[in-house]
Amino acid sequence: MLISELIGSVRSLLDGGRGSVLAAVAAGWFLTIGVRMIYPVLLPDLRAAYGLDLTAAGLLLTVLFVAYAAGQLPGGMLSDRFGERRILTISLLLAAGTVALVVTAPSTLVVFVATALFGFATALYAVARYTVLASLYPERLGAANGLVAASMDAGQAVLPPIAGLLAVALLWQVGFAFTIPLFVLASIALWFAVPRRTDASTPDPTSSIRIRDAVAQLRSPTILRGTLLYLFGLSIWQAFTGFYPTFLIEVKGLSTTAAGVLVGGFFALGVLVKPLAGSAYDRFGLRQSFSVLALACAFALVTIPVTDSIVALAVLTALASALLGFSPIVEAYVIAALPEEVQGTGFGALRTIAFTVGATSPVAFGAAADRGYFAEAFFGLAAIAGLCVLLAVRAPVE
């Protein structure tokens, strides 16, 4: 029954000649986020190549995530001004160029600059993909976004293990470089698939008023609690995904390939976890659905450092994928609580704040690991997950 409904939903999204646009946008998102998650898998190689300690490695990831957060608002503004086709295409071409710069970087400074530029370039894609889907699927935006989101998890599951294999068999640079022609091909597909915009937005004279209204809404208890849950969830996600491959390789003694497979499996489960989490929220609300996921995540984070069996690590990695269900629940909770007239602006401000503050977690995690507290850093993430449970059970009833 569920499978037939899913097939019917996908078919409806492909009707009217929109399938090529959806496929092109999904392919770009597959690459954009999938390549971003190559960084954690190849972090040990980057450390060896440029003499980075764990603190500096954490700072590199923080730079990546801060640049991603910083580029979202400009991405939306540029999309409104020049149209989605141009911005999506430019985003992928810039990503290709910055990956090439990472591969050929002669110094640590260039690696950091190139990483920041890559994060900014991918942020341009993040915003424009929403608006192009909104214009194409006004009646099925949720389903279209869900399908594209699944492509993101697929990219995170497929590309990092491939990068790990190439790094072991050849050079770590190849683990990044193989994505450059893929970015170029995806940009060409987007240019020909996405229709040219003819209704470029004009400046809204009331925009400053709308921003003030949105900021005022963020002070309400419901939105404040949702913002904290979003921020804490992103903090756990960015630190865990950033250093879990390094932990598996340098502490647990796994090969780069084995670590890449475990991390790929973690993201592959997101294809199931995200829709299931959203359905659980619709049925049970934030308190029950979020609390169960946060408890599962906390247990996995506490247990992983004291586990050596690769089978047990695989099971715990699967359990930790409950973390991937945080965002669908909290995003739905917050968007529903925001007044319709400031939903876009309010959620955009919340997302920028959460990504920016959450981006500090990798450097803090790396600093702790550098001082011999790798396991304790995992325990700290588990404590944050426990705090999320307390916040969730005391959240106002939706």
Secondary structure as a PSIPRED ss2 file (coil, helix, strand):
# PSIPRED VFORMAT (PSIPRED V4.0)

   1 M C   1.000  0.000  0.000
   2 L H   0.000  1.000  0.000
   3 I H   0.000  1.000  0.000
   4 S H   0.000  1.000  0.000
   5 E H   0.000  1.000  0.000
   6 L H   0.000  1.000  0.000
   7 I H   0.000  1.000  0.000
   8 G H   0.000  1.000  0.000
   9 S H   0.000  1.000  0.000
  10 V H   0.000  1.000  0.000
  11 R H   0.000  1.000  0.000
  12 S H   0.000  1.000  0.000
  13 L H   0.000  1.000  0.000
  14 L H   0.000  1.000  0.000
  15 D H   0.000  1.000  0.000
  16 G H   0.000  1.000  0.000
  17 G H   0.000  1.000  0.000
  18 R C   1.000  0.000  0.000
  19 G H   0.000  1.000  0.000
  20 S H   0.000  1.000  0.000
  21 V H   0.000  1.000  0.000
  22 L H   0.000  1.000  0.000
  23 A H   0.000  1.000  0.000
  24 A H   0.000  1.000  0.000
  25 V H   0.000  1.000  0.000
  26 A H   0.000  1.000  0.000
  27 A H   0.000  1.000  0.000
  28 G H   0.000  1.000  0.000
  29 W H   0.000  1.000  0.000
  30 F H   0.000  1.000  0.000
  31 L H   0.000  1.000  0.000
  32 T H   0.000  1.000  0.000
  33 I H   0.000  1.000  0.000
  34 G H   0.000  1.000  0.000
  35 V H   0.000  1.000  0.000
  36 R H   0.000  1.000  0.000
  37 M C   1.000  0.000  0.000
  38 I H   0.000  1.000  0.000
  39 Y H   0.000  1.000  0.000
  40 P H   0.000  1.000  0.000
  41 V H   0.000  1.000  0.000
  42 L C   1.000  0.000  0.000
  43 L H   0.000  1.000  0.000
  44 P H   0.000  1.000  0.000
  45 D H   0.000  1.000  0.000
  46 L H   0.000  1.000  0.000
  47 R H   0.000  1.000  0.000
  48 A H   0.000  1.000  0.000
  49 A H   0.000  1.000  0.000
  50 Y H   0.000  1.000  0.000
  51 G C   1.000  0.000  0.000
  52 L C   1.000  0.000  0.000
  53 D C   1.000  0.000  0.000
  54 L H   0.000  1.000  0.000
  55 T H   0.000  1.000  0.000
  56 A H   0.000  1.000  0.000
  57 A H   0.000  1.000  0.000
  58 G H   0.000  1.000  0.000
  59 L H   0.000  1.000  0.000
  60 L H   0.000  1.000  0.000
  61 L H   0.000  1.000  0.000
  62 T H   0.000  1.000  0.000
  63 V H   0.000  1.000  0.000
  64 L H   0.000  1.000  0.000
  65 F H   0.000  1.000  0.000
  66 V H   0.000  1.000  0.000
  67 A H   0.000  1.000  0.000
  68 Y H   0.000  1.000  0.000
  69 A H   0.000  1.000  0.000
  70 A H   0.000  1.000  0.000
  71 G C   1.000  0.000  0.000
  72 Q H   0.000  1.000  0.000
  73 L H   0.000  1.000  0.000
  74 P H   0.000  1.000  0.000
  75 G H   0.000  1.000  0.000
  76 G H   0.000  1.000  0.000
  77 M H   0.000  1.000  0.000
  78 L H   0.000  1.000  0.000
  79 S H   0.000  1.000  0.000
  80 D H   0.000  1.000  0.000
  81 R H   0.000  1.000  0.000
  82 F H   0.000  1.000  0.000
  83 G C   1.000  0.000  0.000
  84 E H   0.000  1.000  0.000
  85 R H   0.000  1.000  0.000
  86 R H   0.000  1.000  0.000
  87 I H   0.000  1.000  0.000
  88 L H   0.000  1.000  0.000
  89 T H   0.000  1.000  0.000
  90 I H   0.000  1.000  0.000
  91 S H   0.000  1.000  0.000
  92 L H   0.000  1.000  0.000
  93 L H   0.000  1.000  0.000
  94 L H   0.000  1.000  0.000
  95 A H   0.000  1.000  0.000
  96 A H   0.000  1.000  0.000
  97 G H   0.000  1.000  0.000
  98 T H   0.000  1.000  0.000
  99 V H   0.000  1.000  0.000
 100 A H   0.000  1.000  0.000
 101 L H   0.000  1.000  0.000
 102 V H   0.000  1.000  0.000
 103 V H   0.000  1.000  0.000
 104 T H   0.000  1.000  0.000
 105 A C   1.000  0.000  0.000
 106 P C   1.000  0.000  0.000
 107 S C   1.000  0.000  0.000
 108 T H   0.000  1.000  0.000
 109 L H   0.000  1.000  0.000
 110 V H   0.000  1.000  0.000
 111 V H   0.000  1.000  0.000
 112 F H   0.000  1.000  0.000
 113 V H   0.000  1.000  0.000
 114 A H   0.000  1.000  0.000
 115 T H   0.000  1.000  0.000
 116 A H   0.000  1.000  0.000
 117 L H   0.000  1.000  0.000
 118 F H   0.000  1.000  0.000
 119 G H   0.000  1.000  0.000
 120 F H   0.000  1.000  0.000
 121 A H   0.000  1.000  0.000
 122 T H   0.000  1.000  0.000
 123 A H   0.000  1.000  0.000
 124 L H   0.000  1.000  0.000
 125 Y H   0.000  1.000  0.000
 126 A H   0.000  1.000  0.000
 127 V H   0.000  1.000  0.000
 128 A H   0.000  1.000  0.000
 129 R H   0.000  1.000  0.000
 130 Y H   0.000  1.000  0.000
 131 T H   0.000  1.000  0.000
 132 V H   0.000  1.000  0.000
 133 L H   0.000  1.000  0.000
 134 A H   0.000  1.000  0.000
 135 S H   0.000  1.000  0.000
 136 L H   0.000  1.000  0.000
 137 Y C   1.000  0.000  0.000
 138 P C   1.000  0.000  0.000
 139 E C   1.000  0.000  0.000
 140 R C   1.000  0.000  0.000
 141 L H   0.000  1.000  0.000
 142 G H   0.000  1.000  0.000
 143 A H   0.000  1.000  0.000
 144 A H   0.000  1.000  0.000
 145 N H   0.000  1.000  0.000
 146 G H   0.000  1.000  0.000
 147 L H   0.000  1.000  0.000
 148 V H   0.000  1.000  0.000
 149 A H   0.000  1.000  0.000
 150 A H   0.000  1.000  0.000
 151 S H   0.000  1.000  0.000
 152 M H   0.000  1.000  0.000
 153 D H   0.000  1.000  0.000
 154 A H   0.000  1.000  0.000
 155 G H   0.000  1.000  0.000
 156 Q H   0.000  1.000  0.000
 157 A H   0.000  1.000  0.000
 158 V H   0.000  1.000  0.000
 159 L H   0.000  1.000  0.000
 160 P H   0.000  1.000  0.000
 161 P H   0.000  1.000  0.000
 162 I H   0.000  1.000  0.000
 163 A H   0.000  1.000  0.000
 164 G H   0.000  1.000  0.000
 165 L H   0.000  1.000  0.000
 166 L H   0.000  1.000  0.000
 167 A H   0.000  1.000  0.000
 168 V H   0.000  1.000  0.000
 169 A H   0.000  1.000  0.000
 170 L C   1.000  0.000  0.000
 171 L C   1.000  0.000  0.000
 172 W H   0.000  1.000  0.000
 173 Q H   0.000  1.000  0.000
 174 V H   0.000  1.000  0.000
 175 G H   0.000  1.000  0.000
 176 F H   0.000  1.000  0.000
 177 A H   0.000  1.000  0.000
 178 F C   1.000  0.000  0.000
 179 T C   1.000  0.000  0.000
 180 I H   0.000  1.000  0.000
 181 P H   0.000  1.000  0.000
 182 L H   0.000  1.000  0.000
 183 F H   0.000  1.000  0.000
 184 V H   0.000  1.000  0.000
 185 L H   0.000  1.000  0.000
 186 A H   0.000  1.000  0.000
 187 S H   0.000  1.000  0.000
 188 I H   0.000  1.000  0.000
 189 A H   0.000  1.000  0.000
 190 L H   0.000  1.000  0.000
 191 W H   0.000  1.000  0.000
 192 F H   0.000  1.000  0.000
 193 A H   0.000  1.000  0.000
 194 V C   1.000  0.000  0.000
 195 P C   1.000  0.000  0.000
 196 R C   1.000  0.000  0.000
 197 R C   1.000  0.000  0.000
 198 T C   1.000  0.000  0.000
 199 D C   1.000  0.000  0.000
 200 A C   1.000  0.000  0.000
 201 S C   1.000  0.000  0.000
 202 T C   1.000  0.000  0.000
 203 P C   1.000  0.000  0.000
 204 D C   1.000  0.000  0.000
 205 P C   1.000  0.000  0.000
 206 T C   1.000  0.000  0.000
 207 S H   0.000  1.000  0.000
 208 S H   0.000  1.000  0.000
 209 I H   0.000  1.000  0.000
 210 R H   0.000  1.000  0.000
 211 I H   0.000  1.000  0.000
 212 R H   0.000  1.000  0.000
 213 D H   0.000  1.000  0.000
 214 A H   0.000  1.000  0.000
 215 V H   0.000  1.000  0.000
 216 A H   0.000  1.000  0.000
 217 Q H   0.000  1.000  0.000
 218 L C   1.000  0.000  0.000
 219 R C   1.000  0.000  0.000
 220 S C   1.000  0.000  0.000
 221 P H   0.000  1.000  0.000
 222 T H   0.000  1.000  0.000
 223 I H   0.000  1.000  0.000
 224 L H   0.000  1.000  0.000
 225 R H   0.000  1.000  0.000
 226 G H   0.000  1.000  0.000
 227 T H   0.000  1.000  0.000
 228 L H   0.000  1.000  0.000
 229 L H   0.000  1.000  0.000
 230 Y H   0.000  1.000  0.000
 231 L H   0.000  1.000  0.000
 232 F H   0.000  1.000  0.000
 233 G H   0.000  1.000  0.000
 234 L H   0.000  1.000  0.000
 235 S H   0.000  1.000  0.000
 236 I H   0.000  1.000  0.000
 237 W H   0.000  1.000  0.000
 238 Q H   0.000  1.000  0.000
 239 A H   0.000  1.000  0.000
 240 F H   0.000  1.000  0.000
 241 T H   0.000  1.000  0.000
 242 G H   0.000  1.000  0.000
 243 F H   0.000  1.000  0.000
 244 Y H   0.000  1.000  0.000
 245 P H   0.000  1.000  0.000
 246 T H   0.000  1.000  0.000
 247 F H   0.000  1.000  0.000
 248 L H   0.000  1.000  0.000
 249 I H   0.000  1.000  0.000
 250 E H   0.000  1.000  0.000
 251 V C   1.000  0.000  0.000
 252 K C   1.000  0.000  0.000
 253 G C   1.000  0.000  0.000
 254 L C   1.000  0.000  0.000
 255 S C   1.000  0.000  0.000
 256 T H   0.000  1.000  0.000
 257 T H   0.000  1.000  0.000
 258 A H   0.000  1.000  0.000
 259 A H   0.000  1.000  0.000
 260 G H   0.000  1.000  0.000
 261 V H   0.000  1.000  0.000
 262 L H   0.000  1.000  0.000
 263 V H   0.000  1.000  0.000
 264 G H   0.000  1.000  0.000
 265 G H   0.000  1.000  0.000
 266 F H   0.000  1.000  0.000
 267 F H   0.000  1.000  0.000
 268 A H   0.000  1.000  0.000
 269 L C   1.000  0.000  0.000
 270 G H   0.000  1.000  0.000
 271 V H   0.000  1.000  0.000
 272 L H   0.000  1.000  0.000
 273 V H   0.000  1.000  0.000
 274 K H   0.000  1.000  0.000
 275 P H   0.000  1.000  0.000
 276 L H   0.000  1.000  0.000
 277 A H   0.000  1.000  0.000
 278 G H   0.000  1.000  0.000
 279 S H   0.000  1.000  0.000
 280 A H   0.000  1.000  0.000
 281 Y H   0.000  1.000  0.000
 282 D H   0.000  1.000  0.000
 283 R H   0.000  1.000  0.000
 284 F H   0.000  1.000  0.000
 285 G H   0.000  1.000  0.000
 286 L H   0.000  1.000  0.000
 287 R H   0.000  1.000  0.000
 288 Q H   0.000  1.000  0.000
 289 S H   0.000  1.000  0.000
 290 F H   0.000  1.000  0.000
 291 S H   0.000  1.000  0.000
 292 V H   0.000  1.000  0.000
 293 L H   0.000  1.000  0.000
 294 A H   0.000  1.000  0.000
 295 L H   0.000  1.000  0.000
 296 A H   0.000  1.000  0.000
 297 C H   0.000  1.000  0.000
 298 A H   0.000  1.000  0.000
 299 F H   0.000  1.000  0.000
 300 A H   0.000  1.000  0.000
 301 L H   0.000  1.000  0.000
 302 V H   0.000  1.000  0.000
 303 T H   0.000  1.000  0.000
 304 I H   0.000  1.000  0.000
 305 P H   0.000  1.000  0.000
 306 V H   0.000  1.000  0.000
 307 T C   1.000  0.000  0.000
 308 D C   1.000  0.000  0.000
 309 S C   1.000  0.000  0.000
 310 I H   0.000  1.000  0.000
 311 V H   0.000  1.000  0.000
 312 A H   0.000  1.000  0.000
 313 L H   0.000  1.000  0.000
 314 A H   0.000  1.000  0.000
 315 V H   0.000  1.000  0.000
 316 L H   0.000  1.000  0.000
 317 T H   0.000  1.000  0.000
 318 A H   0.000  1.000  0.000
 319 L H   0.000  1.000  0.000
 320 A H   0.000  1.000  0.000
 321 S H   0.000  1.000  0.000
 322 A H   0.000  1.000  0.000
 323 L H   0.000  1.000  0.000
 324 L H   0.000  1.000  0.000
 325 G H   0.000  1.000  0.000
 326 F H   0.000  1.000  0.000
 327 S H   0.000  1.000  0.000
 328 P H   0.000  1.000  0.000
 329 I H   0.000  1.000  0.000
 330 V H   0.000  1.000  0.000
 331 E H   0.000  1.000  0.000
 332 A H   0.000  1.000  0.000
 333 Y H   0.000  1.000  0.000
 334 V H   0.000  1.000  0.000
 335 I H   0.000  1.000  0.000
 336 A H   0.000  1.000  0.000
 337 A H   0.000  1.000  0.000
 338 L C   1.000  0.000  0.000
 339 P C   1.000  0.000  0.000
 340 E H   0.000  1.000  0.000
 341 E H   0.000  1.000  0.000
 342 V H   0.000  1.000  0.000
 343 Q H   0.000  1.000  0.000
 344 G H   0.000  1.000  0.000
 345 T H   0.000  1.000  0.000
 346 G H   0.000  1.000  0.000
 347 F H   0.000  1.000  0.000
 348 G H   0.000  1.000  0.000
 349 A H   0.000  1.000  0.000
 350 L H   0.000  1.000  0.000
 351 R H   0.000  1.000  0.000
 352 T H   0.000  1.000  0.000
 353 I H   0.000  1.000  0.000
 354 A H   0.000  1.000  0.000
 355 F H   0.000  1.000  0.000
 356 T H   0.000  1.000  0.000
 357 V H   0.000  1.000  0.000
 358 G H   0.000  1.000  0.000
 359 A C   1.000  0.000  0.000
 360 T C   1.000  0.000  0.000
 361 S H   0.000  1.000  0.000
 362 P H   0.000  1.000  0.000
 363 V H   0.000  1.000  0.000
 364 A H   0.000  1.000  0.000
 365 F H   0.000  1.000  0.000
 366 G H   0.000  1.000  0.000
 367 A H   0.000  1.000  0.000
 368 A H   0.000  1.000  0.000
 369 A H   0.000  1.000  0.000
 370 D H   0.000  1.000  0.000
 371 R C   1.000  0.000  0.000
 372 G C   1.000  0.000  0.000
 373 Y C   1.000  0.000  0.000
 374 F H   0.000  1.000  0.000
 375 A H   0.000  1.000  0.000
 376 E H   0.000  1.000  0.000
 377 A H   0.000  1.000  0.000
 378 F H   0.000  1.000  0.000
 379 F H   0.000  1.000  0.000
 380 G H   0.000  1.000  0.000
 381 L H   0.000  1.000  0.000
 382 A H   0.000  1.000  0.000
 383 A H   0.000  1.000  0.000
 384 I H   0.000  1.000  0.000
 385 A H   0.000  1.000  0.000
 386 G H   0.000  1.000  0.000
 387 L H   0.000  1.000  0.000
 388 C H   0.000  1.000  0.000
 389 V H   0.000  1.000  0.000
 390 L H   0.000  1.000  0.000
 391 L H   0.000  1.000  0.000
 392 A H   0.000  1.000  0.000
 393 V H   0.000  1.000  0.000
 394 R C   1.000  0.000  0.000
 395 A C   1.000  0.000  0.000
 396 P C   1.000  0.000  0.000
 397 V C   1.000  0.000  0.000
 398 E C   1.000  0.000  0.000
